[in-house]
């Protein structure tokens, strides 16, 4: 079976940059997105640079059978993951009791269930290929998030789960890394209903830099990677030195300020 780097949520933002980084370092890539047509320009770009043509897998990972469809597509092309990169995910901004109930459950399905399935389903091939697992969480994973409660909780799960897998799979030669960026200007903001155009300094880090940091951290076997000084300080210090009550109020106020006005396009 030919080894590939399987990358989810590859149609834009950090996922597209991760595809570029893996391809540039000589990996054959299999790109997963809900709509395969959205990957056409990225595939053309990778091929134009002389890298192996990516395998495109159109699958909706929010669906219960989404990961099984990915596995079937890989098997049909006689490839298996050497690296699994779980980047697909989305967030929603607003009080949990007011946001659409079904969309919040879909967020859990994508951010947690699909990620868990993909992380565990291919462990045997990761061991055979002496590869690794890169799960994209967020600095949000180290704190509660009133105004975006389910999203923050889902990223806390990703961080905890990935750190545990780092320890469990290390004896088998599998590298496991959790990538925890701060806010990055991508399509994520629009889908989440965030009004701001650019992340605030000093948390702002370009998607290309986030992807490069994640790739190199994975190859070095690092447990957690937080790109940028602001993200490192936020993860290491804020949850420990800021009283929880104050932190909750400040985060809630920030989320309310980020939310798009009613009727804004999402």
N, C-alpha and C positions, 0 to 999 in steps of 0.2 A: 504494500500500500504506500502510495506516494505521500510524503509529509506536507502538510499545509498549515498556515496560520489562519485560523478561523476567527473572523472579526465581525461582531454584530454591530448594528447601528452604524454601518459604514457609509451611509449616503451623504453625510455632511458632518461638519464640526470636528470634534475630537476623533470620531470614528474614521472619517476620511483621512485625517492626518496620520492616524495609526496605520492605516492601510499603506500610505505613502512611505512611512518609516520602515515597516516590515519589508515591503517590496524593495526599497533602496538597500536594505541589508541582505538581499539575496534570498528572501523567503518567497515561496509561492503562496499566494493568499487566496482564501475563499471568503467572499464578502456577502454578508447577510443583510437584507433590508426588506421592509414590507413591500416595496415596489421596486422590482429589479431594474425598471427603466431609469430610475433615479441614479443608478450606478454607471450609466453608459459613459458619461464624460470622464469619470474617475478611471474606469477601465481603459478608455482610450488614452488617457494621460500616462497611465502606468506602462501600457504597451509601447507608446511612443518613446519612452525612455529606455526601451530595450529590455525591460523586465519581463518575466514570464506572464502570460495572459492570466488575469484572475478568473477564478470560478465564481460565478454569480449565483446566489441562492436567494430566491424570492420566498420569504416566509414571514408570516405574522406571528411573532413570538408571544403576543398577548393571548393567542388561541391555545387551548390545551394540547393540540397536536402540533404546535409550531416547532418545537425542538425535534420531535420525531421526523418531521418533514426535512429538517436540516440534515439529520443523520442519514435519512434515505438518499438525499441528494449526494452527500459525500460518498456513500457506499456505491451509488450508481456510477460515479466517476473514478472509483478505485483510489480514493484518497482518504487519509485519516489525519486528525489534528496532531500536529507537533506542539502547537500553541493554541490556546483558546483565549480569546480576548472578549470579555463580556462588557461591551460599551453601551448597548441599547438600554434606553431608559427615558423616563420623562417625569416632570413634576407639575404640580398645580399650586397656584397661590390663592389663598383665601381661607376663611374659617372652615374647618372640616365638616361641621354640621350644615354648612350652606353650599358647599361644592357638590357637584354631581356625584351621587353615590356610586353609580356604575363605573364612572371614569376613575374614581379612587381605587376601586377594586381592580380595575384593569392596570392601574399603576403598580399595585402589589403583584399582579400576575407577571408583569414585565420586569420590574426592578428586582423582584425577589424570587418568585417561583421559577421563571425561565432561567434566570442566572444560576440558581441552584442546580437545576436540571442539567444545564450545559457544563457547569463546573464538575459534576460528578459522572455524567454519562460517558465521558471520553477519558477517564483517568487511566484506563489500561493502555490506550494509545499514547498518552502523555508519558507514561512510564517507558513504553517500548521505544519511543522516539527521544527520550531524555529531554523532554521539552518543559513547558510551563503554562501557567494560568495567570492571566492578568485581568483582575476585576476592577471596574471603574466605580468608585464610590464618590465621596465628596467630603470637603471639610464639614459639611452639614452632619456627617455621621458621628461627630463627637459632642453634639449638643441637641437639646430639644428644639422644635421649630413651630411654635404657635404661629398660625397664619400659613403654614405649609406642613402641617403635622404629619401626614402620611408619608410625604416625600422624605422628610428628615428621618423618620423612623425607618424607612426602607433603606436608607444609606447607612444607618447605624447597624442594621442587619448585615449589609454587605461587608462593612468593615470588620465586624466581629467574626462573621463566617469565614472570611478570607484569611484573617490572622490565624484562626484555628486550623484551617487547611494548610497554611504555610508550615505549621508545626507537624501536622499529621503526614503530609506527603514528602517532607524533606528527606526522611530516611530512604525513600524510593527514588530519589534523584530528580524529583519534580520541583521546579521553582514556582512559588506562588507569591504574587505581589498584589497589593491593593493600592490603586492609584487614587489619590484624594485631592483633586484640584479645587481651587476656589471658583468663584463665578467666572465663566468664560463666555465671550460674546459669540453665540452660535444660534441655531434655530431653536435650541432648548428654551430660550427666553420667550419667544413668541408662543410656543405651544403651552408653556406654563402660565401665560397670561401676565408676563412681567413687562412693565412699561419702559424701564430704563434701557437706553441704547448700548451703554458700555458699563462693564463692571467697575467698581470703585478702586482707586489706588489705596493701599498697596497690594490688593488681592488680584488685580488684573494680570493675567498671564495669557499669552497667545495660545490658541489651540495647538499650533505646531510645536511650541515649546513644551506644552503638557504631554503631547504624544511622545516626543523625544525622551523626556524624563521618564515616562512610563516604560518605554522600551528598554532603555539602558538600566533602569532599576530592576526590571524583570531579568535581564540577562545577567545581572550581578547577584541575583537571588535576594534582593532586598524585600523585607516584609511589607513595609509601607513607604510610599513615595508621595510627598506633598510638594508639588512644584511651586517655587517662588518663596521668598522670605516671608511674605505676609501669611501664606497658607501654613507654613511651618510654625510660625509664632501662634497663629490662631488655634491650631490643633494642640500645641504643646502647653499653652499658657492660659488661654481664655477660660476653658471649662474648669480650670483649677483655681484661678485667682479671683474670678468674678462670681459673687454670690448668685446662687441659682435663681432666686426671685428677681434680681435685677437683670440677669441674663434673659430670662423669659420675657420681661417687659420690653427690653431693648430689641430683641429679635422680632417680637410681635409688631412693634412700631415700624421696624424696617420692612417687614413683609407687607404691611398695609400700605406703606409708601411706594412699594414696587408694583403694586397691583394696577392693572390697566383699568381705565374708567369703564363703567358699564357701557356696553355697545361697541367697545374697541375690538378691532380684529385680533384674533388669536391664531 
